[in-house]
Amino acid sequence: MAVPSNVHISSHPLLQAKISQIRSSSSTTRETRGLVNEIATILGVEAFAGWKATGTGKTDTTPLGLEYETKTLDPANIALVPILRSGLGMIDAMNDLLPTPVPIYHLGLFRERFSLQPVEYYNNLPYHRPDTSAGPNAKNTAAANVAILLDPIIATGGTAETAIQILREWGVQRVVMLSVLGSEEGVRRAAECWPEGVEVWIGALDKETNEKGMIVPGLGDIGDRLFVAIGK
């Protein structure tokens, strides 16, 4: 598939080996959690590679007593936004990578069983009321310039598209979505819903989804696998 220019599929050999491991039905819950964390770490390193480190204007001292200027990530105004449930499995990896703590907001979306359409059931984005002096058409302002959207799977793309639109309405300038695995159609749908504002960084692509909206060959229901909810 010729992917949109804002989709980045990892070719890292270690990540590809871990994708093979996480596909296996023999992987335990502990192993699955570790693999999601490790894959998210590699994706995060690749996604942040083009960003700049900027001076903070502050100094610190090395163990040898020498002074140096400290740096942080640019842009510094970042929020992590996991899609519940399975996006929670990627949070620790992002927190470990980022140089400073950042806000974490949660979006709860599930796919309705029969229509396969996303349904929003939870949203704790800190919406700000418009400045009344700006007039009746003033928009909400976001607490972050960049939202790092986390969801291990992009299947039909409906959930990803809805989450991106929610973040866009919130007012973010850019959405960087990290996912372990996606279907060709689903990833295209997510990337094309806001081409100038979205980047999708993904570990691997599978060709299609089945009638239940599951990626095939895929890796099963990753939320169930992460939280031992198989057979719910």
Secondary structure, DSSP 8 states (H G I E B T S, - for coil): ----TTEEE---HHHHHHHHHHH-TT--HHHHHHHHHHHHHHHHHHHHTTSEEEEEEEEEE-TTS-EEEEEEEES--EEEEEEETGGGGGHHHHHHHSSS---B--EEEEE-TTT--EEEEEE--------GGG-TT-----S-SEEEEE-SEESSSHHHHHHHHHHHHHT-SEEEEEEEEEEHHHHHHHHHTSTTTEEEEEEEEESEE-TTS-EESS---HHHHHHT-TT-
